[in-house]
Amino acid sequence: MFMSTLASRVRCKELMNKVVPVEQTLDYFKNGMNLGWSGFTPAGYPKAIPIALADHVEKNNLQGKLKFNLFIGASVGAETEDRWASLDMIDRRWPYQTGKNIAKGINSGKIRMGDRHLSMFAQDLAYGFYTKDESGKGKIDIAIIEVSEVNEDGGLILTSSCGVVPEILQVADKVILEVNTGQPSFEGMHDIVVAQDPPNRQIFPITEASTRIGTTYVPCSPDKILAVVESKYRDKGRAFSDMDETSEAIADNILDFFQVEVKLGRLPKNLLPLQSGVGSIANAVVGGLAKGPFYNLSVYTEVLQDTMLDLFDSGRLDFASSCSLSLSEDPGFPRYFENMEKYRDKILLRPLSIANAPEPIRRLGCIAMNTPVEFDIYAHANSTLIGGTRMINGIGGSGDFLRNAFLSIMHSPSARPTKTDPTGITCVVPKVTHVDHTEHDLDVLVTEQGLADLRGLCPRDRAQEIINKCAHPDYKPILQDYFDMASRECLSKGVGHEPQILSKVYKMQQNLAENGTMKVYNWD
């Protein structure tokens, strides 16, 4: 029922002369090229060409012989980038990824990944920082962009995400379009701004989540278009994580905190624009809001998951601004498409450089909520590297929001299950093994055990609050022993602003590696 003809979607008629079968594009791709893709999470990413290229490599035994440098707004569908990783088709990858094969390639040294705050990646890509060469131009050789339509002037009307398409097109030498006729057109849902370079960079005058400041299309010269192919592939959106008792308890702690803040006058009755990360805890918070006492809510975030549709349907959410519709393949996208007109005027999709820009986040007073791997007793958080060395996905946009929000909240289970310890590993540690978010950026830490409001507390008071409110009961006395010991030793030497004992600070992590548990029974 959503199908359209290619001719009806490509309104710039000169581009119809560039329509080719997908197989005809394969010869354009040479080993070592810089490629830019549309997409942000498994939404709005090219599928037909990447899948055809993977088939070509697999059929002709070209693994490791046809490799590319990939620059994408964030992760995309596993049937594209993760399959490419399994076929040794990726040399460099920026700035964020998801998938077992690509993570394995990164951690084994086969794929050279760089991690970056997403809003900074977007602007730095346009500056040519990641593709710099001796010419100084920093070009992307070929951009592959999925679009809903092309307007009469060649403007690109994107699909379910915006990603870093404006920045890619600024530095792309040639462009191949995938016109997706297998899903409805998204025309009218985007708010596109092509940012200028300093010293001429313009302001982003967004005063509400619903503020429009740009165009509904990305400008693109038809002369840049190398080829146009038709695609009918749907986004392979990830299924959202189910809520459990732990995530629901964390959500309850956050919602109780919001009610207290409203009662004390520190938050308005409809809160402030919400940013929420991905995963079971984020779903639980949004699910709690869908049943909670707050109305006329707004969202200013980077991804909209299935539960945001629940929040709309509850009558509590008025408007949502995002970079991506990161819905599940089923039931998320079918549910959205069946009710597209209902949601169309309530959702705005923006490029990453706008959705995650510090300026509107600070101006709107967003409430940022994200999940780390672990945090320590002084409120430093690790979002990316297990054990300080093993990359999971990347920092994503959490830092963009946490550093600039009105309230910066991080939520995590107090312990995560393992096969070697019935309690699991503690997510509250003396010192994180890698710092993505510093103590200067976080206001509130939450686990299922409780909520620690850290505003206005010195480091030692923060540590005690975190141990008291957030630590798992099995780990609380262990952490307390460490903190007491570190405080005595450092204060006695007059170096006790943030007490740590360097010879012992990672003993819990070392004990996990050696003995399969983070429970330390003797700090000496």
C-alpha positions as CSV (number, residue, x, y, z in Angstrom):
1,M,0.0,0.0,0.0
2,F,3.0,2.3,0.4
3,M,4.7,1.5,-2.9
4,S,5.4,4.4,-5.3
5,T,7.1,4.4,-8.7
6,L,10.7,5.6,-9.0
7,A,9.6,8.3,-11.5
8,S,7.1,9.7,-9.1
9,R,9.8,9.9,-6.4
10,V,12.5,11.5,-8.6
11,R,11.0,14.8,-9.5
12,C,14.3,16.2,-10.9
13,K,13.8,14.7,-14.3
14,E,17.4,15.0,-15.5
15,L,18.3,12.5,-12.8
16,M,16.1,9.8,-14.3
17,N,18.8,9.6,-17.0
18,K,21.2,8.4,-14.3
19,V,19.0,5.5,-13.1
20,V,21.0,2.2,-13.3
21,P,20.7,-1.3,-11.9
22,V,22.5,-1.6,-8.6
23,E,25.0,-4.1,-10.1
24,Q,26.2,-1.4,-12.5
25,T,27.4,0.8,-9.6
26,L,29.9,-1.8,-8.3
27,D,32.7,-0.7,-10.7
28,Y,32.8,2.7,-9.2
29,F,34.1,1.4,-5.9
30,K,37.9,1.0,-5.6
31,N,40.0,-0.4,-2.7
32,G,41.0,2.3,-0.2
33,M,38.2,4.7,-1.0
34,N,36.6,7.1,1.6
35,L,32.9,6.4,1.7
36,G,30.2,8.4,3.4
37,W,26.8,6.8,4.2
38,S,23.5,8.3,5.3
39,G,21.9,6.7,8.4
40,F,21.8,7.0,12.1
41,T,21.2,3.8,14.1
42,P,19.5,1.2,11.9
43,A,17.4,4.0,10.2
44,G,17.8,5.8,6.9
45,Y,21.0,3.9,5.8
46,P,21.7,2.7,2.3
47,K,21.1,-1.0,1.8
48,A,20.9,-2.0,-1.8
49,I,24.5,-1.0,-2.8
50,P,26.2,-2.1,0.5
51,I,24.5,-5.5,0.2
52,A,25.4,-5.8,-3.5
53,L,29.0,-4.9,-2.7
54,A,29.2,-7.5,0.1
55,D,27.7,-10.1,-2.3
56,H,30.3,-9.2,-4.9
57,V,33.2,-9.6,-2.4
58,E,31.9,-12.9,-1.1
59,K,31.3,-14.3,-4.6
60,N,34.7,-13.3,-5.9
61,N,36.8,-14.1,-2.8
62,L,37.8,-10.5,-2.4
63,Q,37.9,-10.5,1.4
64,G,40.6,-8.1,2.5
65,K,41.3,-7.0,-1.0
66,L,38.4,-4.5,-1.3
67,K,38.4,-2.4,1.8
68,F,37.0,1.0,2.6
69,N,37.1,3.8,5.1
70,L,33.5,4.3,6.4
71,F,32.1,7.6,7.8
72,I,28.5,7.4,9.0
73,G,26.6,9.4,11.6
74,A,26.4,6.4,13.9
75,S,25.8,2.7,13.7
76,V,23.6,1.3,10.9
77,G,22.0,-2.1,10.0
78,A,23.9,-5.3,10.8
79,E,23.2,-6.6,7.3
80,T,25.5,-3.8,5.9
81,E,28.3,-2.7,8.2
82,D,28.5,-5.8,10.4
83,R,28.5,-8.0,7.3
84,W,31.2,-5.8,5.7
85,A,33.3,-6.4,8.9
86,S,32.8,-10.1,8.6
87,L,34.1,-9.9,5.0
88,D,37.1,-7.7,6.0
89,M,35.8,-4.8,3.9
90,I,36.4,-2.0,6.5
91,D,39.8,-0.4,7.2
92,R,38.8,2.8,9.1
93,R,35.4,3.4,10.8
94,W,34.1,6.6,12.4
95,P,32.6,7.4,14.9
96,Y,30.2,4.7,16.4
97,Q,29.2,1.2,15.5
98,T,27.2,-1.8,16.6
99,G,27.7,-5.4,15.8
100,K,29.6,-8.5,16.9
101,N,31.8,-8.7,13.9
102,I,32.7,-5.1,13.7
103,A,33.5,-4.9,17.4
104,K,35.6,-8.0,17.0
105,G,37.5,-6.4,14.1
106,I,38.1,-3.3,16.1
107,N,39.4,-5.0,19.2
108,S,41.6,-7.4,17.3
109,G,43.2,-4.5,15.5
110,K,41.9,-5.2,12.0
111,I,39.6,-2.2,11.9
112,R,40.9,1.2,12.9
113,M,38.0,3.0,14.7
114,G,38.0,6.5,16.1
115,D,35.5,7.5,18.8
116,R,34.1,11.1,19.0
117,H,31.3,13.1,20.5
118,L,28.7,12.8,17.6
119,S,28.0,16.6,17.2
120,M,31.8,17.2,17.0
121,F,32.2,14.3,14.5
122,A,29.6,15.9,12.2
123,Q,31.3,19.3,12.1
124,D,34.8,17.9,11.9
125,L,33.8,15.7,9.0
126,A,32.7,18.9,7.1
127,Y,36.0,20.5,8.0
128,G,37.8,17.6,6.3
129,F,39.6,16.5,9.5
130,Y,39.0,12.7,9.1
131,T,39.8,12.5,5.4
132,K,42.6,15.0,5.2
133,D,45.3,14.4,2.6
134,E,48.2,16.3,1.0
135,S,45.8,18.4,-1.1
136,G,44.2,19.7,2.0
137,K,40.7,19.1,0.6
138,G,39.7,16.1,2.8
139,K,37.4,14.6,0.3
140,I,35.0,11.7,0.6
141,D,35.3,9.8,-2.7
142,I,31.7,8.5,-2.9
143,A,28.6,9.2,-0.7
144,I,25.8,6.7,-0.7
145,I,22.6,8.4,0.5
146,E,19.2,6.8,1.0
147,V,16.3,9.2,0.1
148,S,12.5,9.2,0.0
149,E,12.3,11.6,-2.9
150,V,14.4,14.1,-5.0
151,N,12.7,17.4,-5.5
152,E,12.6,19.4,-8.8
153,D,15.9,21.2,-8.0
154,G,17.7,18.1,-7.0
155,G,17.2,18.6,-3.2
156,L,17.3,15.3,-1.3
157,I,14.4,14.4,0.9
158,L,15.7,11.9,3.4
159,T,14.1,8.9,5.0
160,S,14.0,7.9,8.6
161,S,17.1,9.7,9.8
162,C,19.3,12.7,9.0
163,G,22.7,11.6,10.3
164,V,25.6,13.6,8.8
165,V,24.2,13.9,5.3
166,P,24.7,17.7,5.0
167,E,28.3,17.4,6.1
168,I,29.0,14.3,3.9
169,L,27.7,16.2,0.8
170,Q,29.9,19.2,1.6
171,V,33.0,17.1,1.2
172,A,31.8,14.3,-1.2
173,D,33.3,14.2,-4.6
174,K,30.5,12.0,-6.1
175,V,27.1,10.9,-4.8
176,I,25.0,7.8,-5.5
177,L,21.4,7.9,-4.4
178,E,19.3,5.0,-3.2
179,V,15.7,6.0,-3.8
180,N,13.6,3.9,-1.4
181,T,10.2,3.2,-2.9
182,G,9.5,0.4,-0.5
183,Q,8.3,2.7,2.2
184,P,6.3,5.9,2.4
185,S,7.8,9.3,1.6
186,F,9.0,11.2,4.6
187,E,8.7,14.6,2.9
188,G,8.0,17.4,5.3
189,M,9.5,15.7,8.4
190,H,13.0,17.0,8.2
191,D,14.5,20.3,9.3
192,I,17.8,20.7,7.5
193,V,20.5,23.2,8.1
194,V,23.9,23.2,6.3
195,A,26.2,24.8,8.8
196,Q,28.8,27.3,7.7
197,D,32.4,27.0,8.7
198,P,33.9,29.4,11.3
199,P,34.3,32.3,11.4
200,N,30.9,32.5,9.6
201,R,29.1,29.9,11.6
202,Q,25.5,30.8,12.1
203,I,23.4,30.6,15.3
204,F,20.8,27.8,15.7
205,P,17.8,29.7,17.0
206,I,15.8,26.8,18.4
207,T,13.7,27.9,21.3
208,E,11.3,24.9,21.5
209,A,11.6,21.3,20.4
210,S,9.2,22.1,17.6
211,T,11.1,25.1,16.2
212,R,11.9,24.9,12.5
213,I,15.0,26.7,11.3
214,G,15.8,25.0,8.0
215,T,14.5,23.3,4.9
216,T,12.7,20.0,4.3
217,Y,15.5,18.8,2.0
218,V,19.3,18.7,1.7
219,P,20.6,20.8,-1.2
220,C,22.7,18.8,-3.6
221,S,23.8,19.7,-7.1
222,P,22.6,17.2,-9.7
223,D,26.1,17.4,-11.3
224,K,27.5,15.6,-8.2
225,I,25.1,12.6,-8.7
226,L,27.0,9.7,-10.2
227,A,24.0,7.3,-10.3
228,V,20.5,6.6,-9.0
229,V,19.3,3.2,-8.0
230,E,16.0,2.0,-6.7
231,S,15.8,0.3,-3.3
232,K,12.9,-1.4,-1.7
233,Y,14.6,-2.6,1.5
234,R,13.1,-1.6,4.8
235,D,15.2,-0.5,7.8
236,K,16.3,-3.5,10.0
237,G,15.6,-1.6,13.2
238,R,16.8,-3.3,16.4
239,A,14.1,-4.8,18.7
240,F,14.0,-2.6,21.8
241,S,15.1,-4.1,25.1
242,D,12.4,-5.5,27.4
243,M,11.9,-3.9,30.8
244,D,12.7,-5.9,33.9
245,E,12.4,-5.3,37.6
246,T,15.8,-3.6,37.8
247,S,15.1,-1.1,35.0
248,E,11.6,-0.4,36.3
249,A,13.0,0.3,39.8
250,I,15.5,2.7,38.3
251,A,12.7,4.4,36.3
252,D,10.6,4.7,39.5
253,N,13.6,6.4,41.3
254,I,13.9,8.9,38.5
255,L,10.2,9.7,38.3
256,D,10.0,10.2,42.0
257,F,12.9,12.6,41.7
258,F,11.1,14.5,39.0
259,Q,8.0,14.9,41.2
260,V,10.1,16.2,44.1
261,E,11.9,18.7,41.7
262,V,8.5,19.9,40.5
263,K,7.2,20.3,44.0
264,L,10.2,22.3,45.0
265,G,9.9,24.6,41.9
266,R,13.2,23.5,40.3
267,L,11.3,22.0,37.4
268,P,8.1,23.1,35.6
269,K,5.0,20.8,35.8
270,N,5.7,19.6,32.2
271,L,9.4,19.1,33.1
272,L,11.8,20.3,30.4
273,P,12.7,18.7,27.0
274,L,13.8,15.1,27.6
275,Q,16.7,13.3,26.0
276,S,16.9,9.6,26.5
277,G,19.4,7.1,25.4
278,V,18.7,3.5,24.3
279,G,18.2,0.3,26.1
280,S,15.9,-1.3,28.7
281,I,16.4,1.5,31.3
282,A,15.6,4.2,28.8
283,N,12.5,2.3,27.7
284,A,11.4,1.9,31.4
285,V,11.7,5.6,32.0
286,V,9.7,6.5,28.9
287,G,7.2,3.8,29.8
288,G,6.9,5.2,33.3
289,L,6.3,8.7,31.8
290,A,3.5,7.3,29.6
291,K,1.7,6.3,32.8
292,G,2.9,9.1,35.0
293,P,1.5,12.5,36.2
294,F,3.4,14.7,33.7
295,Y,1.6,16.1,30.6
296,N,2.5,18.4,27.7
297,L,5.9,16.9,27.6
298,S,8.5,17.5,24.9
299,V,11.5,15.6,23.7
300,Y,14.7,16.9,22.2
301,T,16.9,13.9,21.6
302,E,18.9,11.9,19.0
303,V,16.9,8.7,18.7
304,L,13.2,7.9,19.1
305,Q,12.5,4.3,20.1
306,D,9.2,2.4,20.1
307,T,8.2,3.5,23.6
308,M,8.1,7.1,22.3
309,L,5.1,6.1,20.3
310,D,3.5,4.9,23.5
311,L,4.2,8.3,25.1
312,F,2.5,10.0,22.1
313,D,-0.4,7.7,22.3
314,S,-0.8,8.3,26.0
315,G,-1.6,11.9,25.3
316,R,1.3,13.1,27.4
317,L,3.9,13.9,24.7
318,D,3.2,17.0,22.5
319,F,6.3,17.0,20.3
320,A,9.6,15.2,19.7
321,S,12.7,16.4,17.9
322,S,15.3,13.8,17.0
323,C,18.0,12.8,14.5
324,S,16.5,9.4,13.9
325,L,13.4,7.3,14.1
326,S,15.2,4.3,15.6
327,L,12.2,2.0,15.7
328,S,12.2,-1.8,15.7
329,E,11.7,-3.7,12.5
330,D,8.6,-5.2,14.0
331,P,6.4,-3.8,15.5
332,G,7.9,-0.3,15.5
333,F,8.1,0.7,11.9
334,P,4.9,-1.0,10.8
335,R,3.1,0.7,13.7
336,Y,4.5,4.0,12.7
337,F,3.7,3.7,9.0
338,E,0.1,2.6,9.7
339,N,-0.3,5.8,11.8
340,M,2.1,8.1,9.9
341,E,-0.3,11.0,9.5
342,K,-1.1,10.9,13.2
343,Y,2.6,11.3,14.1
344,R,3.8,13.4,11.1
345,D,3.1,16.8,12.6
346,K,4.5,15.8,16.0
347,I,8.0,14.7,15.0
348,L,10.9,16.6,13.5
349,L,14.1,15.0,12.2
350,R,17.3,17.1,12.3
351,P,20.9,16.5,11.2
352,L,23.2,15.3,13.9
353,S,25.0,18.6,13.9
354,I,21.8,20.3,15.0
355,A,20.1,17.5,17.0
356,N,23.2,17.2,19.3
357,A,24.5,20.8,19.1
358,P,25.4,22.2,22.6
359,E,23.7,25.5,21.8
360,P,20.1,24.4,21.7
361,I,20.6,21.7,24.4
362,R,21.8,24.4,26.8
363,R,19.1,26.9,25.7
364,L,16.2,24.5,26.0
365,G,17.4,23.2,29.3
366,C,17.2,19.5,28.3
367,I,17.1,16.7,30.9
368,A,19.7,14.2,29.7
369,M,19.4,10.5,30.7
370,N,22.0,7.9,29.6
371,T,23.4,4.5,30.6
372,P,27.1,4.0,31.3
373,V,29.1,0.8,31.6
374,E,30.2,1.8,35.1
375,F,30.7,4.9,37.3
376,D,32.9,5.5,40.2
377,I,32.5,6.9,43.7
378,Y,33.5,10.4,42.5
379,A,31.0,10.4,39.6
380,H,33.3,9.7,36.6
381,A,31.5,7.5,34.1
382,N,32.7,5.0,31.5
383,S,30.4,4.5,28.5
384,T,32.7,2.8,26.0
385,L,35.6,0.6,27.1
386,I,35.2,-2.6,29.2
387,G,38.2,-3.0,31.4
388,G,39.5,0.3,29.9
389,T,40.5,-1.5,26.6
390,R,37.6,-3.4,24.9
391,M,35.5,-1.1,22.8
392,I,31.8,-1.8,22.8
393,N,30.1,0.8,20.6
394,G,31.4,4.3,21.2
395,I,30.4,7.4,23.2
396,G,27.6,8.3,20.9
397,G,25.8,11.5,21.7
398,S,25.7,11.0,25.5
399,G,28.5,13.5,26.1
400,D,26.9,16.1,23.9
401,F,23.8,16.1,26.1
402,L,25.3,15.4,29.5
403,R,27.8,18.2,29.3
404,N,25.2,20.8,28.3
405,A,22.0,19.7,29.9
406,F,19.9,21.4,32.7
407,L,20.0,18.1,34.5
408,S,22.6,15.4,33.6
409,I,21.4,11.9,34.8
410,M,23.2,8.6,34.4
411,H,21.4,5.4,35.2
412,S,22.7,1.9,35.6
413,P,22.1,-1.4,37.4
414,S,24.1,-1.5,40.6
415,A,25.5,-4.9,39.4
416,R,25.5,-6.8,36.1
417,P,25.2,-10.6,36.1
418,T,28.2,-12.9,35.4
419,K,28.7,-16.6,35.3
420,T,31.3,-16.5,38.0
421,D,29.6,-14.5,40.8
422,P,26.0,-14.8,42.0
423,T,25.9,-11.0,42.6
424,G,27.6,-10.1,39.4
425,I,30.1,-7.4,38.8
426,T,29.6,-4.0,40.5
427,C,28.8,-1.0,38.3
428,V,29.9,1.3,41.1
429,V,33.7,1.2,41.5
430,P,36.5,3.2,43.3
431,K,37.7,4.4,39.9
432,V,36.5,3.7,36.4
433,T,39.0,2.1,34.0
434,H,38.2,4.7,31.3
435,V,36.6,8.2,31.7
436,D,34.1,9.4,29.1
437,H,32.1,11.7,31.3
438,T,33.9,13.5,34.1
439,E,32.6,14.4,37.6
440,H,32.1,17.9,36.3
441,D,29.4,16.8,33.9
442,L,27.1,14.7,36.0
443,D,24.4,15.8,38.4
444,V,22.5,12.6,39.3
445,L,23.4,8.9,39.4
446,V,20.8,6.3,39.7
447,T,20.6,2.5,40.2
448,E,17.8,0.2,41.3
449,Q,19.1,0.8,44.9
450,G,18.4,4.5,44.9
451,L,19.2,7.9,43.5
452,A,22.2,10.1,44.4
453,D,21.7,13.8,43.8
454,L,25.2,15.1,43.6
455,R,24.6,18.8,43.0
456,G,26.5,21.0,45.4
457,L,28.5,18.3,47.0
458,C,32.3,18.2,47.3
459,P,34.0,15.0,46.1
460,R,34.1,13.2,49.5
461,D,30.4,14.0,50.1
462,R,29.6,12.8,46.6
463,A,31.4,9.5,47.3
464,Q,29.5,8.8,50.5
465,E,26.2,9.6,48.8
466,I,27.0,7.3,45.9
467,I,28.0,4.4,48.2
468,N,24.9,4.9,50.3
469,K,22.4,5.3,47.6
470,C,23.7,3.5,44.5
471,A,25.9,0.5,45.5
472,H,24.6,-3.0,45.6
473,P,24.3,-4.3,49.2
474,D,26.9,-7.0,48.6
475,Y,29.4,-4.4,47.4
476,K,28.5,-1.5,49.7
477,P,30.8,-2.5,52.7
478,I,33.7,-3.2,50.3
479,L,33.4,0.2,48.7
480,Q,33.0,1.8,52.1
481,D,36.2,0.1,53.4
482,Y,38.1,1.4,50.4
483,F,36.8,4.9,50.8
484,D,37.5,5.1,54.5
485,M,41.0,3.7,54.0
486,A,41.7,6.1,51.1
487,S,40.3,9.1,53.1
488,R,42.5,8.3,56.2
489,E,45.7,7.9,54.2
490,C,45.2,10.9,51.8
491,L,43.8,13.4,54.5
492,S,46.7,12.5,56.8
493,K,49.1,13.6,54.0
494,G,47.2,16.7,53.2
495,V,46.2,15.4,49.7
496,G,42.6,14.4,50.4
497,H,40.4,16.5,48.2
498,E,39.5,13.3,46.2
499,P,41.1,10.4,48.1
500,Q,42.5,7.5,46.1
501,I,45.2,5.0,46.7
502,L,46.9,4.3,43.4
503,S,48.2,0.9,44.4
504,K,44.7,-0.3,45.3
505,V,42.3,1.7,43.2
506,Y,41.9,-1.0,40.5
507,K,42.0,-4.0,42.8
508,M,38.4,-4.9,42.2
509,Q,38.9,-5.1,38.5
510,Q,42.1,-7.1,38.9
511,N,40.3,-9.5,41.2
512,L,37.7,-10.0,38.5
513,A,40.3,-10.9,36.0
514,E,42.2,-13.2,38.3
515,N,39.4,-14.7,40.4
516,G,36.2,-14.1,38.6
517,T,34.7,-11.8,41.2
518,M,35.0,-8.1,42.1
519,K,34.5,-8.8,45.7
520,V,37.6,-7.8,47.5
521,Y,37.8,-9.2,51.1
522,N,41.2,-7.8,52.0
523,W,42.4,-4.5,50.5
524,D,45.9,-5.2,51.8
